[in-house]
Amino acid sequence: MPEQVINVAENKLSILYYIDRLDIPLTNTQVTQFFLENNIMNYFDLQQLLSQLVSSDHLSCLETGHKSFYSITKKGGETLRFFRSHIPQWLRHTIDIYAQQNRSRFKRENQITAEYKRISSKEYQVICKVMENDIVLIDLRLSVTDRKQARIICNNWDTKAPEIYKYIMQQLTV
């Protein structure tokens, strides 16, 4: 078998293994960051392989606003079980360590989201959420007058969401 075909198969298995080991839906950025930082594959090959894995039903891709979340499917899990040994040991070890060190951070990043959309020339809607597992704990929607203000709110939500959620819950459950 040509080496290029082996590399493509190995790279696909590596992607499946990475997503499986983190065991949470991952954004495209969270997948891409690992493979680029560790010089495992280039950006364009990675994006093409992700697309192929979704098309072949080895990965599912959930589109939510401006983010895509990848999860391994049953078919992807079965494929990984059969061919896991084709992933080099050093790469499995690297992925295992990275998953252990970053799972909590990724989960936290994916549980707190903020995005905005333009409603009219004078109005933007900011949608801020805190989730736990698949349950939406808070869904806060704000109308603001300009894009700059919408961006500031989105950027601040990441760090202030837990504090805001706690405050609201304390005020409403007294």
C-alpha positions in Angstrom: 0.0 0.0 0.0 1.4 3.4 -0.9 2.8 5.4 2.1 0.5 8.4 1.4 -2.6 6.1 1.9 -1.1 4.8 5.1 -0.5 8.3 6.4 -4.0 9.4 5.6 -5.5 6.4 7.4 -3.1 6.9 10.3 -4.1 10.6 10.5 -7.8 9.8 10.4 -7.3 7.3 13.2 -5.3 9.9 15.2 -8.2 12.4 14.9 -10.7 9.7 16.1 -8.4 8.7 18.9 -8.0 12.4 20.0 -11.7 13.1 20.0 -12.5 9.8 21.7 -9.9 10.3 24.5 -11.1 13.8 25.4 -14.6 12.3 25.6 -16.5 15.6 25.1 -17.7 17.5 22.1 -14.7 19.5 20.8 -14.7 22.7 18.7 -12.7 22.9 15.5 -10.2 25.1 17.3 -9.7 22.6 20.1 -9.0 19.8 17.6 -6.8 22.0 15.3 -4.8 23.4 18.2 -3.5 20.0 19.3 -2.5 18.8 15.8 -0.8 22.0 14.8 1.0 22.6 18.1 2.4 19.1 18.0 3.3 19.2 14.2 1.3 16.1 13.5 -0.4 17.5 10.4 -1.0 20.8 8.6 -4.1 22.8 8.9 -5.5 22.1 5.4 -5.0 18.3 5.6 -6.6 18.3 9.1 -9.7 20.2 7.9 -10.1 17.9 4.9 -9.8 14.8 7.1 -12.3 16.2 9.6 -14.8 16.8 6.7 -14.2 13.3 5.3 -14.7 11.7 8.8 -18.0 13.6 9.1 -19.1 12.6 5.6 -18.3 8.9 6.3 -20.2 9.1 9.6 -17.1 8.4 11.8 -17.6 11.9 13.4 -20.7 14.0 14.0 -20.5 17.7 13.7 -23.0 19.9 15.5 -23.2 23.5 14.2 -24.1 26.1 16.8 -23.9 29.6 15.7 -20.3 30.3 14.8 -18.9 27.1 16.3 -18.8 23.5 15.1 -18.6 20.7 17.7 -17.1 17.3 16.8 -18.0 14.0 18.5 -17.1 10.5 17.7 -20.0 8.3 16.4 -20.6 4.7 17.1 -19.1 3.8 13.7 -16.0 5.9 14.6 -15.7 4.2 17.9 -15.9 0.8 16.3 -13.3 1.7 13.7 -11.0 3.0 16.4 -11.3 -0.2 18.4 -10.4 -2.3 15.4 -7.5 -0.2 14.2 -6.2 1.6 17.3 -2.9 -0.3 17.1 -2.1 1.5 13.8 -1.7 4.7 15.6 2.0 5.1 16.7 2.5 4.5 20.5 4.2 7.9 20.9 1.2 9.6 19.4 -1.3 7.8 21.6 0.8 8.6 24.6 1.0 12.3 23.6 -2.8 12.4 23.1 -3.4 10.7 26.4 -1.3 13.2 28.3 -2.8 16.2 26.5 -6.4 14.9 27.1 -5.7 14.4 30.8 -4.2 18.0 31.1 -6.9 19.8 29.0 -10.2 17.9 29.3 -11.4 20.1 32.2 -10.5 23.3 30.5 -12.1 22.3 27.2 -15.3 21.2 29.0 -15.4 24.5 30.9 -14.8 26.5 27.6 -17.6 24.6 25.9 -20.0 25.0 28.8 -19.9 28.8 28.8 -20.7 30.4 25.4 -21.5 33.9 24.2 -22.3 35.1 20.7 -24.0 38.0 19.1 -26.0 38.7 16.0 -27.1 41.8 14.2 -30.9 42.3 14.5 -31.1 45.7 12.7 -28.8 48.7 11.9 -29.2 49.9 15.5 -29.6 46.6 17.5 -27.5 43.6 18.2 -28.6 40.6 20.3 -26.1 39.0 22.6 -26.8 35.4 23.7 -24.9 34.2 26.7 -25.3 30.7 28.1 -24.0 28.5 30.9 -24.5 24.8 30.4 -23.9 21.7 32.5 -23.8 18.5 30.5 -26.6 19.0 28.1 -28.7 21.2 30.4 -28.9 24.9 29.8 -28.5 26.5 33.3 -28.9 30.1 32.1 -29.7 31.6 28.7 -29.3 35.3 28.9 -30.3 37.5 25.9 -29.4 41.1 25.8 -30.2 43.8 23.3 -27.4 46.4 22.7 -27.0 49.3 20.3 -23.6 48.6 18.8 -21.2 45.9 17.8 -18.5 47.1 20.1 -20.7 46.7 23.1 -21.8 43.2 22.0 -18.2 42.1 21.6 -17.2 43.4 25.0 -20.1 41.5 26.6 -19.2 38.3 24.8 -15.5 38.6 25.8 -16.4 39.3 29.5 -19.0 36.5 29.7 -16.2 33.8 29.6 -14.7 34.9 32.9 -17.7 36.4 34.6 -20.4 33.9 33.8 -19.9 31.7 37.0 -20.1 34.8 39.2 -23.1 36.2 37.4 -24.9 32.8 37.5 -24.2 32.4 41.2 -25.5 35.9 42.0 -28.7 35.4 40.0 -29.4 32.1 41.7 -28.8 33.5 45.1 -31.1 36.5 44.5 -33.9 34.3 43.0 -33.8 31.5 45.6 -33.9 33.6 48.7 
